[in-house]
């Protein structure tokens, strides 16, 4: 949540998504592919791509490359950078 600069009030972002129960075709397949083994649900950060399932695949590939690809940082270091950036941006996700 962020503050609206002109009013000082909290502002919520929203994006239309297709619910998991309503998904069909390519979207249903994508939801099944990216469903969390721990919760059985699809993360909201992936659901924002529900209107364009191909971008869901692109997002997941980018995430895997950034977090699991070769590089000079260990996975815990990459996760810590994500936490610090989220805190700096007041992201509560």
C-alpha positions as CSV (number, residue, x, y, z in Angstrom):
1,X,0.0,0.0,0.0
2,X,1.3,3.5,-0.8
3,X,0.2,7.0,0.1
4,X,-1.5,9.2,-2.5
5,X,0.8,12.3,-2.6
6,X,-2.0,14.8,-3.0
7,X,-4.3,13.5,-0.3
8,X,-2.0,11.6,2.1
9,X,-4.5,8.7,2.1
10,X,-3.6,5.1,1.6
11,X,-4.0,3.9,-2.0
12,X,-4.5,0.3,-3.0
13,X,-3.5,-1.0,-6.4
14,X,-5.8,-3.5,-8.1
15,X,-5.5,-5.6,-11.2
16,X,-8.4,-7.7,-12.7
17,X,-7.5,-11.4,-12.4
18,X,-9.3,-14.6,-13.4
19,X,-9.9,-16.8,-10.4
20,X,-8.3,-20.2,-10.3
21,X,-11.8,-21.8,-10.3
22,X,-12.8,-19.9,-13.4
23,X,-9.6,-20.6,-15.4
24,X,-9.8,-22.6,-18.6
25,X,-7.4,-23.7,-21.4
26,X,-3.9,-22.2,-21.4
27,X,-4.6,-20.2,-18.2
28,X,-5.8,-23.3,-16.3
29,X,-2.6,-25.2,-17.5
30,X,-0.4,-22.3,-16.3
31,X,-2.2,-22.1,-12.9
32,X,-1.6,-25.9,-12.5
33,X,2.1,-25.5,-13.5
34,X,2.7,-22.7,-11.0
35,X,0.5,-23.8,-8.1
36,X,2.5,-23.9,-4.9
37,X,3.2,-27.4,-3.6
38,X,2.9,-26.0,0.0
39,X,-0.4,-24.3,-0.3
40,X,-2.0,-25.6,-3.5
41,X,-2.6,-22.0,-4.6
42,X,-1.1,-19.8,-7.2
43,X,0.8,-16.8,-5.8
44,X,-1.0,-13.4,-6.4
45,X,2.2,-12.1,-8.1
46,X,1.6,-14.6,-10.9
47,X,-2.2,-14.3,-11.0
48,X,-1.8,-10.7,-12.1
49,X,-0.9,-12.2,-15.5
50,X,-4.1,-14.2,-15.8
51,X,-5.4,-12.1,-18.7
52,X,-2.3,-12.9,-20.6
53,X,-1.0,-16.3,-19.6
54,X,2.2,-16.1,-21.7
55,X,3.4,-13.2,-19.5
56,X,2.9,-15.5,-16.5
57,X,5.4,-18.0,-18.1
58,X,7.8,-15.1,-18.9
59,X,7.6,-13.8,-15.3
60,X,8.3,-17.3,-13.9
61,X,11.2,-17.8,-16.2
62,X,12.7,-14.4,-15.3
63,X,12.3,-15.2,-11.6
64,X,14.0,-18.5,-11.9
65,X,16.9,-17.0,-13.8
66,X,17.3,-14.2,-11.3
67,X,17.0,-16.4,-8.2
68,X,18.5,-19.7,-9.4
69,X,20.8,-18.8,-12.3
70,X,24.5,-18.7,-12.3
71,X,26.1,-15.6,-10.7
72,X,28.2,-14.2,-7.9
73,X,25.5,-14.3,-5.3
74,X,24.1,-17.2,-3.2
75,X,20.4,-17.8,-3.1
76,X,20.1,-16.4,0.5
77,X,21.9,-13.3,-0.6
78,X,19.5,-12.8,-3.5
79,X,16.5,-13.3,-1.2
80,X,17.9,-10.8,1.3
81,X,18.3,-8.2,-1.5
82,X,14.6,-8.8,-2.3
83,X,13.6,-8.3,1.3
84,X,15.6,-5.0,1.6
85,X,14.1,-3.7,-1.7
86,X,10.6,-4.6,-0.6
87,X,11.0,-2.8,2.8
88,X,12.5,0.3,1.1
89,X,9.5,0.3,-1.3
90,X,7.0,-0.3,1.6
91,X,5.9,-3.5,-0.2
92,X,4.0,-5.8,2.1
93,X,3.7,-8.7,-0.3
